[in-house]
Amino acid sequence: MISEQVSQRCNQCGSTKIVKNGKSASGKQKYRCNDCRSYGTVNPQVQYTPERKAEILRAYQERSSLRGLERTFGVTRQTVASWLRQAATALPANLPTAEAQAADVLEVDELWSFVGSKKTNAGCG
């Protein structure tokens, strides 16, 4: 009799020393790696296509809030935040900048707020 043993591997380090460690809310088996101590499912499903991910990130660039993206696209804020962190690490460390010249005009807008006393004036009224 021929028996074939299929062992699962850790997604982080590739180790075969993984153990079952509970189930997710959707009922999928969770595992923990004894070598790198990572935790998660062995074969996670990729739920967002690269096109859908790019569409959501473009909507974020158009100044949609994370909560707005969550409501509109049904993607969690944590997922979008992790995509943004991944995109930030892909940026070059030193971006070229233009130096200001003496003839350049800079405009600075200010937000001014003043809260006065709430006491009523004795002379009014």
Number of C-alpha atoms within 10 A of each C-alpha: 2 4 5 5 6 6 9 15 16 24 15 14 12 13 15 13 14 22 14 13 14 13 13 11 7 6 8 14 15 17 21 19 23 14 14 14 12 15 18 20 18 18 13 9 7 7 9 11 9 10 9 12 15 13 13 21 17 12 17 16 10 9 9 15 13 18 12 15 18 17 12 12 12 10 18 13 16 11 12 18 12 11 15 14 11 11 11 11 9 9 9 8 8 6 6 7 6 5 7 9 7 6 6 8 8 6 6 5 5 6 4 5 6 5 5 6 7 6 6 8 8 6 5 5 5
